[in-house]
């Protein structure tokens, strides 16, 4: 079985394709269960964020993974990437460290990777190999952030969007801002807007209690999502990031809002995948719509500032990939040793119990010890002896040479007379 990663991200696919392949909310556990049942694999982790959907799996090949993903998202030919074994390990390390993110070094992705691992673990989709890999991934990401400045002055898509709003025609201290959603992205936006002393903050969410909690902490007003259309015209700037599968802000909603504003411009940031705001909104003359793909250009300055730290982080990852691969090889080589020791311990326990029974029944201790020594020797040597006999018949000189290295001749050794109470190890 091979370690595979198959997926698409902001570098390989536009947002309209990424949203087709996105799994959010309750859809994610169902998708993971479907993946386990339909694909030919032994372990799986499904990572789905606004910028990527990736399948990490231990499987014979990646064809079943690609077939499963395209059965849910449609034709993705030409937009998917795949890596196996060492390159799959490297890719995961880079993702968790933020080196593969739109915003270089952004910290949110590590939490999303941990969430994906936890879901797979709780669902029984993860086994020893992937669990070990993800545990190592968390250690590598922590070290990269500790030993380099890749995480200095953390920048997220949310903070980049707020900065874009500040740099545009909208002054935060004179603007009303509407936040749609109450997840991590919106919470980050609320934090940055509060620090920017926004004039008025409205927060709309399907679960009103979540909106109220966020509003209490950041000085806003909570709204049920059903009142979104009625209050949309009050907003100079809108940030939206929900887990909805269909747009929550439609072209007609914004057109109506602009008329109520007497066509005073409105700035809208759609930070969700799938998208929250209908793409046709961008055709309205007084609406300025940005999606997560538009953030790519905005974060280029951030990316330039972190490239030196990124090079250092890449060096750490190169070293850790090598060490991880070495640990796998060492574990593979340790398996026969563990098997041999287990066989020896089981044999010792069995024969020792038998000897104790003989002593309990009054058999002379010297006879019991003599039989124990011979039985133990014969039992332990029988498997390698049988294998060496077969190797001699088949002309397998490699096994013979290995035995010579494992069991060097002892000077002065005399072969004992074979006993008949156990298998004779003599060749």
C-alpha positions in Angstrom: 0.0 0.0 0.0 1.2 3.5 -0.9 0.7 6.9 0.8 -1.1 9.2 -1.6 -2.3 12.8 -1.6 -4.7 13.9 -4.3 -6.4 17.3 -4.5 -6.8 20.8 -6.0 -6.1 24.2 -4.5 -6.0 27.9 -5.3 -2.9 27.5 -7.4 -4.4 24.8 -9.7 -8.2 25.5 -9.9 -10.4 28.6 -9.9 -12.9 29.2 -7.2 -15.9 27.9 -9.3 -14.2 24.5 -9.4 -13.0 24.6 -5.8 -16.5 25.2 -4.6 -17.7 22.2 -6.4 -15.2 20.0 -4.6 -15.6 21.7 -1.2 -17.1 19.8 1.8 -18.2 21.9 4.7 -20.2 21.5 7.9 -22.2 18.3 8.1 -21.2 17.3 4.5 -17.6 16.6 5.6 -18.2 13.6 7.9 -20.6 12.2 5.3 -18.1 12.6 2.5 -15.4 11.0 4.6 -17.6 8.0 5.3 -18.5 7.8 1.6 -14.8 7.9 0.7 -14.0 5.0 3.1 -16.8 2.9 1.6 -16.2 3.5 -2.1 -12.5 3.9 -2.5 -10.0 1.1 -2.4 -8.0 2.3 0.6 -7.1 1.3 4.2 -6.8 4.8 5.7 -8.0 8.2 4.7 -8.1 11.9 5.8 -10.2 14.5 4.0 -9.0 18.1 4.2 -11.4 20.7 2.8 -10.9 24.5 3.2 -11.8 27.6 1.2 -8.6 27.2 -0.8 -8.1 23.4 -1.1 -9.7 20.0 -1.0 -7.2 17.1 -0.5 -7.5 13.4 0.1 -4.7 11.8 2.1 -4.9 8.0 1.8 -3.1 4.7 2.1 -4.1 2.9 -1.0 -2.9 0.7 -3.9 -3.1 3.6 -6.4 -4.7 7.0 -6.8 -7.2 6.2 -9.5 -10.0 5.2 -7.0 -9.4 8.5 -5.2 -9.7 10.6 -8.3 -12.8 8.7 -9.4 -14.4 9.3 -6.0 -13.6 13.0 -6.0 -14.8 13.5 -9.5 -18.0 11.6 -8.8 -18.8 14.3 -6.2 -17.4 17.4 -8.0 -17.6 16.6 -11.7 -14.8 16.6 -14.2 -11.6 17.9 -12.6 -9.2 16.7 -15.3 -6.2 19.0 -15.6 -6.8 20.7 -12.2 -5.8 17.8 -9.8 -2.4 17.2 -8.4 -1.1 14.0 -6.8 2.0 13.0 -4.8 3.0 9.7 -3.3 5.2 8.5 -0.4 8.0 11.0 0.3 6.5 13.8 -1.9 3.1 13.3 -0.2 4.9 13.7 3.2 6.6 16.8 2.0 3.3 18.3 0.6 1.5 17.7 4.0 4.4 19.3 5.9 4.3 22.4 3.6 0.5 22.7 3.8 0.5 22.5 7.7 3.3 25.0 7.9 1.5 27.5 5.7 4.1 27.3 2.8 1.4 26.2 0.4 -1.2 28.8 1.4 -2.4 31.8 -0.5 -1.2 33.9 2.4 2.3 32.6 3.0 2.7 31.3 6.6 -0.9 31.9 7.6 -1.7 30.2 10.9 -5.3 29.0 10.3 -4.4 26.1 8.1 -2.6 24.2 10.9 -5.9 24.2 12.9 -7.8 23.0 9.8 -5.3 20.1 9.3 -5.7 19.2 13.0 -9.5 19.2 12.6 -9.3 17.0 9.5 -7.1 14.5 11.4 -9.4 14.5 14.5 -12.5 13.8 12.3 -10.7 10.9 10.6 -9.5 9.5 14.0 -13.0 9.8 15.6 -14.6 8.2 12.5 -12.2 5.3 12.5 -10.9 6.3 9.1 -7.3 6.7 10.2 -4.9 3.9 11.1 -1.3 3.7 12.4 0.4 5.0 9.3 -1.6 8.2 8.8 -1.9 8.9 12.5 1.9 8.8 12.9 2.3 11.0 9.8 -0.1 13.7 11.1 1.4 13.7 14.6 4.8 14.2 13.0 3.3 17.0 10.8 2.1 18.9 13.8 5.6 18.7 15.3 7.2 19.9 12.1 4.8 22.8 11.7 5.5 23.9 15.3 9.2 23.7 14.8 9.1 25.7 11.6 7.1 28.5 13.3 9.4 28.5 16.3 12.7 28.4 14.5 11.8 30.8 11.6 9.8 34.0 11.2 7.4 32.3 8.8 4.6 33.1 11.3 5.7 36.6 12.3 2.9 39.2 12.1 0.3 36.5 11.1 -1.8 37.5 8.1 -5.0 35.7 7.2 -7.4 36.1 4.2 -9.7 37.9 6.6 -7.1 40.4 7.7 -6.0 40.9 4.1 -9.6 41.7 3.2 -9.9 44.2 6.1 -6.7 45.9 5.0 -8.0 46.1 1.4 -11.2 47.7 2.7 -9.2 50.2 4.7 -7.0 51.0 1.7 -10.1 51.6 -0.5 -12.7 54.4 -0.5 -14.2 53.1 2.8 -12.8 54.5 6.1 -13.6 52.1 8.8 -14.3 54.8 11.5 -17.0 56.2 9.1 -18.4 52.9 7.8 -21.1 50.4 8.6 -19.8 46.9 8.1 -22.0 43.8 7.8 -20.5 40.4 8.6 -22.3 37.3 7.4 -21.4 34.1 9.2 -19.9 33.4 12.6 -17.0 31.0 11.9 -13.3 31.5 12.3 -12.8 33.7 9.3 -15.6 36.1 10.3 -14.4 36.1 13.9 -10.9 37.2 12.6 -12.5 39.9 10.5 -14.5 41.1 13.5 -11.4 41.3 15.6 -9.5 43.4 13.0 -12.5 45.6 12.4 -12.9 46.2 16.1 -9.2 47.2 16.3 -9.8 49.5 13.3 -12.6 51.2 15.3 -15.3 50.5 12.8 -18.3 52.9 13.1 -21.0 50.2 13.2 -20.8 46.4 13.1 -23.7 44.2 12.1 -23.3 40.4 12.3 -25.9 38.1 10.6 -25.8 34.3 11.1 -28.2 31.4 10.7 -27.8 30.6 14.4 -28.6 33.8 16.2 -26.9 32.8 19.5 -23.5 32.5 17.7 -24.0 36.0 16.1 -24.9 37.4 19.6 -21.8 35.9 21.1 -19.6 37.4 18.5 -21.4 40.8 18.7 -20.9 40.9 22.5 -17.2 40.3 22.2 -16.6 42.8 19.4 -19.2 45.5 20.0 -21.6 44.7 17.3 -25.3 44.1 16.7 -26.6 40.6 16.0 -29.1 39.8 13.3 -30.8 36.5 12.3 -29.9 35.5 8.7 -33.5 35.9 7.7 -33.1 39.7 8.1 -30.0 40.0 6.0 -31.8 41.4 2.9 -33.6 44.1 5.0 -30.4 45.4 6.5 -28.1 44.9 3.5 -28.5 48.5 2.3 -27.1 49.8 5.6 -23.7 48.3 4.9 -20.9 50.1 3.3 -18.7 47.0 3.4 -19.8 43.3 3.6 -17.7 40.4 4.6 -19.3 37.0 4.0 -18.0 33.5 5.0 -20.6 30.9 5.7 -20.7 27.1 5.1 -23.8 27.4 2.9 -23.8 25.3 -0.3 -25.7 28.1 -2.2 -25.2 31.9 -2.3 -26.9 33.7 0.6 -26.5 37.2 -1.0 -28.1 37.4 -4.5 -27.9 39.8 -7.3 -31.4 41.1 -6.7 -30.6 41.6 -3.0 -27.6 43.9 -3.8 -29.5 45.7 -6.6 -32.2 46.6 -4.1 -29.7 47.6 -1.5 -27.9 49.9 -3.9 -31.2 51.6 -4.8 -31.9 52.2 -1.1 -28.4 53.7 -0.8 -29.1 55.9 -3.8 -26.2 54.1 -5.5 -23.6 54.9 -2.9 -20.9 52.4 -3.6 -20.7 49.1 -1.6 -17.7 46.9 -1.1 -18.3 43.2 -0.8 -15.8 40.5 0.2 -16.8 36.9 -0.5 -14.4 34.8 1.6 -16.4 31.5 1.3 -16.0 28.4 -0.8 -18.6 27.6 -2.1 -19.2 31.3 -2.8 -21.7 33.2 -0.6 -22.3 36.1 -3.1 -23.7 35.5 -6.6 -21.0 36.2 -9.2 -23.5 38.5 -11.1 -23.2 41.0 -8.3 -19.9 42.0 -9.7 -21.7 43.4 -12.8 -23.5 46.0 -10.8 -21.9 49.4 -11.4 -21.8 50.5 -7.8 -20.9 47.1 -6.3 -17.2 46.1 -5.9 -17.0 42.4 -5.4 -13.8 40.5 -4.3 -13.6 36.7 -4.0 -10.9 34.6 -2.4 -9.1 34.4 -5.7 -8.9 38.2 -5.9 -7.0 38.0 -2.6 -4.1 36.3 -4.4 -2.9 39.6 -5.9 -3.5 41.4 -2.6 -1.3 39.1 -0.6 1.7 39.3 -3.0 3.3 41.9 -0.8 3.0 39.7 2.2 4.5 36.8 0.3 7.6 38.8 -0.7 8.2 39.8 2.9 8.2 36.2 4.1 10.2 34.5 1.4 13.4 34.5 3.3 11.7 32.9 6.3 10.0 30.5 3.9 13.3 29.3 2.5 14.4 28.5 6.1 11.2 26.7 6.7 11.7 24.7 3.5 15.1 23.6 4.7 13.6 22.4 8.0 10.9 20.4 6.0 13.5 18.8 3.8 15.4 17.6 6.9 12.2 16.4 8.6 11.0 14.5 5.4 14.3 12.6 5.3 14.1 11.8 9.0 10.5 10.6 8.7 11.4 8.4 5.8 14.3 7.0 7.8 12.0 6.3 10.7 9.6 4.4 8.4 12.5 2.2 7.1 13.8 1.6 10.7 10.3 0.6 11.8 10.0 -1.8 8.8 13.4 -3.4 9.8 12.4 -3.6 13.4 9.3 -5.7 12.6 11.3 -9.0 12.2 13.1 -8.3 15.4 9.9 -7.8 17.3 8.5 -11.0 15.8 11.6 -13.0 16.8 11.5 -11.7 20.3 7.8 -12.4 20.6 8.4 -16.0 19.5 11.2 -16.4 22.0 9.1 -15.0 24.9 6.1 -17.2 24.0 8.3 -20.3 23.8 10.1 -19.5 27.1 6.7 -18.9 28.9 5.3 -22.2 27.6 8.2 -24.4 28.5 8.8 -22.7 31.9 5.1 -23.3 32.8 5.6 -27.0 31.8 8.7 -27.3 33.9 7.0 -25.8 37.0 4.2 -28.4 36.6 6.8 -31.2 36.5 8.5 -29.8 39.7 5.1 -29.6 41.4 4.5 -33.3 40.5 7.8 -34.2 42.2 10.0 -34.8 39.2 13.7 -34.2 40.2 14.8 -30.7 39.7 18.0 -31.7 37.8 16.0 -33.7 35.3 13.5 -30.8 34.8 16.3 -28.3 34.2 18.0 -30.6 31.8 14.8 -31.2 29.8 13.9 -27.4 29.9 17.3 -26.5 28.5 17.2 -29.0 25.7 13.5 -28.2 24.9 14.1 -24.5 24.8 17.2 -24.9 22.6 15.3 -27.2 20.1 12.2 -25.0 20.0 14.2 -21.8 19.3 16.4 -23.3 16.7 13.9 -25.4 14.8 12.5 -22.6 12.6 15.9 -21.3 11.4 17.2 -24.8 11.0 14.2 -25.8 8.8 14.7 -22.7 6.7 18.4 -23.4 6.3 17.7 -27.0 5.2 15.2 -25.7 2.6 17.7 -23.1 1.5 20.4 -25.8 1.0 18.0 -27.8 -1.2 17.2 -24.8 -3.3 20.7 -23.4 -3.5 19.9 -20.3 -1.6 23.4 -19.2 -0.6 22.2 -15.7 0.5 20.3 -17.1 3.5 23.3 -19.4 4.3 25.6 -16.4 4.4 23.2 -14.5 6.5 23.1 -17.4 9.0 26.9 -17.4 9.1 26.8 -13.7 10.1 24.1 -14.2 12.7 25.5 -17.4 14.2 29.3 -17.4 14.0 31.1 -20.6 14.7 32.1 -21.1 18.4 35.6 -22.4 18.9 35.7 -25.9 20.5 32.0 -26.4 20.1 30.9 -30.1 19.9 27.5 -31.0 18.5 25.4 -32.7 21.2 23.6 -36.0 20.9 20.1 -35.2 19.7 17.2 -35.8 22.1 13.9 -37.2 20.9 11.6 -35.2 23.1 11.5 -32.2 20.7 12.3 -31.4 17.1 16.0 -31.9 16.2 17.5 -28.6 15.1 20.5 -30.3 13.4 20.7 -29.8 9.7 
